[in-house]
Amino acid sequence: MNYVEPYTGGAAIALALLFEEYASTIHINDLSRPVFAFWRTVLDQNKWLCKRIEKVSLTMTEWNRQRAVYDKRDSADLDELGFATLFLNRTNRSGIIAGGVIGGKKQAGQWGLDARFGKLGLIERIKKVARYRERIRLYQSDALTFTKTVVPKISGKVFLFYDPPYIESGEKLYLNDYGIEDHRALADSIIALKKPWVVTYDYAAVGHNLYPAHRRMVYGLPYSAQDRYDGREVMFLSNGIRLPEEWNYSGTFALTPPRSAYPLYGKMEGMKARPEMVEGSEAATRFMSALKTVLSVPKAAVPNPFKKAEKKPRRPSAPKR
Ligand SMILES: C[S@@+](CC[C@H](N)C(=O)[O-])C[C@H]1O[C@@H](n2cnc3c(N)ncnc32)[C@H](O)[C@@H]1O
């Protein structure tokens, strides 16, 4: 099975599926040059990258140096940028650039910038990814273009997972140039795919009526004071895919194992798929042809169900003798 992630970021799911042998090949795409540079370096400059990790000093001087490389991300050397991306991901709060360095610039906090930089663990993981390089295809393309040009050429069984940037995100977490019209254009091309897919979003996607004819699973933390899912997110599902049995029951189901520290609950919403439902452009063609048939019938030929039936003339009774 070819597993495809057009907005790959950290590629956590793709790699898990590869390592667990659910996917034979993973196709990971990200438009961001720093993200692409990181993966390119992992795959093509593995030894060099591991040496850099081993030798790097975890100080504010180094942090400033790596930040300067990142600030020139449009032109920086790809390998240097790949390393800078990894360095900042490990030394910044929540792994994001906007988060700032762990412990602050004065390094006076409880945790220092080295708190999440376990060198041995990182090297081991990067070496493991490189051992799978023959089964990893890396792309740097806009996801919409990628969907239209690369995805149709992937042969064999394909499953796609789209995790686009949020529609309403308080902070600028990732590269995100999308307006709602871009999200709609993306939805159109995903729905037209003849391959199974899932798409995840913040719940705002439902308010914007994206994927209105598809099932969706809403998920989030169990309960908050506002009587709603806290930090709700939504997963839209293509019609062809078979879901776990309990998802099909009405009500709420747990997505995490029992007694998990961060329980997540899900609930199905939206349209129920039926076997006769057809995906994508074929469905649109059938709909248009049905519409044409309906419109071609003269109005007079269609009985009006609201019109009162005309009284039938009474049969003359036989004359009394
Ligand atoms: C919500 S994140 C995905 C996170 C990913 N699922 C993970 O677990 O790390 C969105 C990703 O999409 C990338 N991105 C943003 N706009 C893009 C676009 N137009 N085409 C492709 N990738 C894009 C960002 O660089 C970011 O890595």
The ligand as an SDF file (V2000), in Angstrom:
LIG
                    3D

 27 29  0  0  0  0  0  0  0  0999 V2000
   -0.8680   21.0460    9.9940 C   0  0  0  0  0  0  0  0  0  0  0  0
    0.8000   20.8250    9.4200 S   0  0  0  0  0  0  0  0  0  0  0  0
    0.9000   19.1070    9.1930 C   0  0  0  0  0  0  0  0  0  0  0  0
    1.5070   18.4870   10.3450 C   0  0  0  0  0  0  0  0  0  0  0  0
    1.8320   17.0250   10.1720 C   0  0  0  0  0  0  0  0  0  0  0  0
    0.6470   16.2150   10.0160 N   0  0  0  0  0  0  0  0  0  0  0  0
    2.6290   16.5570   11.3660 C   0  0  0  0  0  0  0  0  0  0  0  0
    2.1690   15.6580   12.0700 O   0  0  0  0  0  0  0  0  0  0  0  0
    3.6800   17.0920   11.6050 O   0  0  0  0  0  0  0  0  0  0  0  0
    0.7870   21.4740    7.9090 C   0  0  0  0  0  0  0  0  0  0  0  0
    2.0610   21.2360    7.0900 C   0  0  0  0  0  0  0  0  0  0  0  0
    1.7480   21.6250    5.7780 O   0  0  0  0  0  0  0  0  0  0  0  0
    2.7980   22.3550    5.2050 C   0  0  0  0  0  0  0  0  0  0  0  0
    2.1710   23.2220    4.1960 N   0  0  0  0  0  0  0  0  0  0  0  0
    1.5640   24.4160    4.3490 C   0  0  0  0  0  0  0  0  0  0  0  0
    1.0550   24.8410    3.1920 N   0  0  0  0  0  0  0  0  0  0  0  0
    1.3180   23.8840    2.2670 C   0  0  0  0  0  0  0  0  0  0  0  0
    1.0100   23.7350    0.8960 C   0  0  0  0  0  0  0  0  0  0  0  0
    0.3530   24.6710    0.2170 N   0  0  0  0  0  0  0  0  0  0  0  0
    1.3960   22.6070    0.2630 N   0  0  0  0  0  0  0  0  0  0  0  0
    2.0790   21.6410    0.9280 C   0  0  0  0  0  0  0  0  0  0  0  0
    2.4200   21.7460    2.2310 N   0  0  0  0  0  0  0  0  0  0  0  0
    2.0410   22.8460    2.9010 C   0  0  0  0  0  0  0  0  0  0  0  0
    3.4520   23.0720    6.3430 C   0  0  0  0  0  0  0  0  0  0  0  0
    4.8070   23.3380    6.0630 O   0  0  0  0  0  0  0  0  0  0  0  0
    3.2700   22.0750    7.4920 C   0  0  0  0  0  0  0  0  0  0  0  0
    4.3900   21.2440    7.6260 O   0  0  0  0  0  0  0  0  0  0  0  0
  1  2  1  0
  2  3  1  0
  2 10  1  0
  3  4  1  0
  4  5  1  0
  5  6  1  0
  5  7  1  0
  7  8  2  0
  7  9  1  0
 10 11  1  0
 11 12  1  0
 11 26  1  0
 12 13  1  0
 13 14  1  0
 13 24  1  0
 14 15  1  0
 14 23  1  0
 15 16  2  0
 16 17  1  0
 17 18  1  0
 17 23  2  0
 18 19  1  0
 18 20  2  0
 20 21  1  0
 21 22  2  0
 22 23  1  0
 24 25  1  0
 24 26  1  0
 26 27  1  0
M  CHG  2   2   1   9  -1
M  END
$$$$
